[in-house]
């Protein structure tokens, strides 16, 4: 019987140590969000008005922004401005969007993609390093903006870095083997200056997460940060945590956290404890 108890104990340990697919939930206040769009976003933005800031040095000579009779200087030096209105924007795949909060009641989206691609916003062709400046009303009137793809939240707190993650929390859920309900197996908080990436464990494999962007309350410095709710599907994944001047670390639940948060594990532990007590009593009786 003691051998059976040992086998049961080993089986339970293997059950909880073995890696499982997991999903993540993050609720973060940040000045920076990066999303590289995936192949199937199916998310359309309805933009009633915005400002396109096109890098002048990258524009071809016949670009409409160069031919405009009344040049708009709203974007600042080095950029040519084009105002847009009533645009439905469906981001194509493999475009990197860097969302940055600011102190001007607007969000700047820095847009990066391969130079040979042809991408337009409305009827205006854009080039890499174009900035799409969205007024806060675009978000407040629609409730928020959705993006799907590879998600990075925040930048590490290096010298002169302005766009930081301010605070946040995360939750990790897993579906135990041979069961159907997801369990909350880990949770924690994030600190200012953390940079968080939701990534696949398998190297070079993309993991498509979903980020929903709204506005957080304005701060004393005049900046209105982004509030981002990010979720990921149940896959072999992890959170990559980067901090200034430190090697990356990974947030993954340990076997002890799985056991501590699983009612079945608590029941099994109680049963094994009772079984061990019962066997001890039987052993004493037989010795007498």
N, C-alpha and C positions, 0 to 999 in steps of 0.2 A: 504493500500500500504506500509506503514512504516513497518508493520509486515512482509510483503513479503521481504523487503530489509533485515530485521534482519535474516530471515530464509536463504536467499541467502548468507549472510555474514557467518553465522554459517556453512553452507554447504561447503563453500570455505575453512574455517578454518579446518574442519574435513578432507577435501580432502588433505590438505598439511601437517597436523600434523600426520596423520596415517602412520605408518612405511611401507616402501616399500623394495622389493629386490633391491640390489645395486651391482655394480661391481667397482673394484678398478684398478688403473694404478699407478705404482710406478717406478720412475727412480732414482736409488740410487747408490752412490759411497760408497763402504764399504770394510772392510777387513775381513768380516765374513758373511757367508750365511749358514743357516741350512735348509735342506729340508728332510722331512720324506716322502719317495716315496709312491705313491698311488697304487691302484690295476690295473691301466690301463695307464701306462706312454706311452707306444708305442714309446719311444725315444731311439734310438740306438746311442751310441758314437763309432766313428771309431778312435781308438788310435794307432798311428804308433809306438810310443815308450813312456814308462813311467817307473817309479820305484815303486815297492811294498815294503813297510816297514812293516814287520810282527813282532809283539811283541813276543820276544823270550819266555817269561815266559808262554805264552798262547798256544804255539805250541805243538802238540803231538810229541812224540819222533821220529816217522817215517815220519814227514813232509818233503817234498822235500827240503825246505830251510835249514833244518838241515843236510841233506845228501849231500849238494852241496860241491864239492871238493875245489872250490875257493870261500871262503866267501867274500862277498862285504860289506865293511864297510861304504858305502855312507849314510846309514840311521842314523848312530850314535849309541851310547851306548843303549843297551836294545832291539835293533831291528836287525833282519836279513833281508838282502836286496835280492830282486829278480827282475831282469830287464825283462820287457815284451815288445813285439813288435807286431804290426799288429793284434790287438785284437778288436773284436766287442763286446761292453759292453752294455747289456740291463739290467738295474737295476731292480731287483724284488721288489715287494711291501713290505712296512713296514721295510725299511732300512733307517736309519738316516745318512745323509751325512752332514758333517760340512766342508764347503769350507773355507780355510784360505789363504789369500795372504801372501807373504813373500818377502824377499829381494834377493832371489836366482834365479830369472827368472823362478819360478815354483809356482804352486798352490798345496797346500796339502789338500787332502780329508780324513778326519778322518771318518772311517766307523764303525757304530755301529748297531748291530742286536742281536736277541736272540741267546744265545750260542748253543742251540740245533739245529739251522739251519745249512744247508750245502750250502755255497755260494762259487763260484769260479770266478776268473778273469782270462780269458784265460784258461789254464790248471792247474792253481795254486789255490788250496783251500785256502781260507782266514779265519781268525778268527776275532771276535770283537776287535776293537781298531786298526785294520790295517790302515795304511796310504797309500793312492795312491798319489804319487807325479807326477803331470802332468807338463811337461815343457810348457812354454807360447806358443811355436810353435803349440801345439795341438789346442789352441784356435785361434791363428792368421791364421793358415792354413785352419781351418774349418769355421771361422767366429764367432763361439761361441758354447756354450754347453747349451742344454735345460734340464730342470728338472720339474717334475710335482708332486705335493703333498702339504703337510703342510709347509708353508714358514715362516721363521723367518729371519729378516734382522738386523744385528748388535748385539752388546752386550752392556749392560749398562756400563757407565763410572765409574766403581769401581776402587779402588786402584789396580794397577798392571795389569789392563786389557789392552791387547795390540791390540785386534781385534775389532775395533770400526766401526760403521757407520760414515762416514765422512761428507756427505751431501746428500740431496735428495729432491724430491718433490713427491707429490701424487695428484691424481685426483679421484673424486667420481662421478659416473654416475648412474642415475636411469631412469627407464621407468615409467612415470606417469600412473596411472590407466586409462584404456579405451583409451590409446594412444600407438603408436608403436615405436616412436623414443626416443632413450636415450638422456637425458639432462645432461650436466655438472652442478652438483649442489653444488660442493664444491671442493676446491683445497688449497694447502698449501705447506710449506717447512718443512724439517726435519733438526734437528741439530746434531752436533757431539755428540756421546754417546747415541743417541736414539736407542731403540730396538723395532722393529715393527713386529707385527704378524698379518697376515691376517687370521681371524677366523670366524667361524659360530656363530651367536648369540645364537642358541640353544646349551645348555651345552652338552658336550661329543659328539657332531656331528663334523665330519671332513669336512673340506672345501678344495677342491683340487684347488690350484692355479698353475700358470705356471711361472717359472723363467728362463730367458734367460741370460746367463753369458758371458760377454766379459771382456776386460781389459781396465781400465782407464789409463790416462797418469801417468807416474812414478812421484813420489813425491820427494821432496828434501831429505827425510830420506832414499831414496833408495828403498822404497817399491812401488810396482805396485799394486794398489788396484783393486778390482773387480768392474766392472760396471754391475749392475743387472737391467734388465727390468722385472718387475713382474706384472702379470695381474690375475684377478680372474673372474669367471663366475658370472652371475647375480643371486645372492642368498641373503637370509637373513643373512647378514654378517656385519663385522665392522673391523676397524683397532685397534689393541690393542697397546698402546704406553706405554713403560716402561722407566723410567729414574732412575738414581742412587738415592737410599734412598728416593724414593717416591712411593706412591701407584699407581698401573696401572690406566691409563685413557683410554678413548675410543674416537676415531675419527669417528663421525657420523654427517651427515648434519642435521641442525635444520630446523624447518618449515620456519623460516624467510629466510634462505639461499635458500630453495626450491622456495619460492615465488620470491625472488630477481633475481633468475636465470631462471625463467620460463616466456617466452614471453606471454603465455596465461594468467598467473596470472596478469601480468602488464596490459593486455587488459581488464581483468575482473575488476581490481581495477579502471581503467579509466572509464569503463562502469558504475560501481556502483557510482562513484563520480558524473558522469553526471546525473544518475538517481536521486540521492539524490538532486542535484541542481534543476533538473526539478520539482521534487515533492515539493521542497521549494517554487519555483516560483508559482506553481499551488495553494499551500496553501495560499500564500499571495493574489493571485487573488480572491480566493473564500472568503477570509475574507473581502475583499473590497465589 
